[in-house]
Amino acid sequence: MNNKKILVVNDDGYDAIGIQILAKHLLKYGDIVVYAPATGQSAQSQAITCFQAINREEVFDYDYKCYKVYGKPADCVRLATGLEDFDLVISGINNGFNIGIDTLYSGTIGAACDANLHGISSIAISAPRGRIADFEFLLDSVLEKCFEIGDSFGDEMYCLNVNLPREVNDIKGFKLTRVGYFVDDLTMIEYNDGFKPAKYNLDYNQGDLSIDYAAHMANYISITPLTWDKTHNSHLNKLKNIFE
């Protein structure tokens, strides 16, 4: 993985602790360039800025090239890839895990998925909220595992969603997972009239460690391959007879 040009993005902002830790560790793997929002842009998914210019400003405070972008996480990817060529996009480290239905809303995930639209493989990394620094000791082993997975794809494009475990103690290792039907409703806002959105269905098997949330709760580092394609393939096959 050495000597690769890596674009580093996030949704917490260019000066967030997570992206600083990530960029510092990536310096040993290649040429690192950060394009990240000027301010926090959580829950922006793959939203983009339309009908106006997206400006960037170079920041000289770090040991890597860094631009703060006046836009959203996906804007950062689009701006950077329009100006430079990259071998890989890594998004994070997000302040808070991105598991289950969170993957639909997360700006961290949105930036990683948007990289695939530009023909670039990507990795999104998230950690428990407020505890990113606690897991820094894991980062090199996590990156090495992700690069090993990436090498196995050859020239095929990929997008990996990585969530660091729930607790620092008694980490079980890595677990390959799928997206589960779970959302962390603790971050739901309370509206002015007191109404709160109904909770999502939390129906998942805690013993099924192939589900991202169950693996996370069991203290594994979960790795889930994602795609931007939202086609419901089983329904597509079911309905084909209507059109034949």
Buried (B, 14 or more C-beta within 10 A) or exposed (E): BEEBEBBBBBBBBBBBBBBBBBBBBBEEBBBBBBBBBBEBBBBBBBBBBEEEEBEBEEBEEBEBBBBBBBBBBBBBBBBBBEEEEBBBBBBBBBBBBBBBBBBBBBBBBBBBBBBBEBEBBBBBBBBBEEBBEEBBEBBEEBBEBBBEBBEEEEEEBBBBBBBBBBEBEEBEEBBBBEBBEBBBEEEEEEEEEEEEEEEBEEEBEEEEBBBBBBBBBBBBBBBBBBEBEEEEEEEEEEEEEEEE
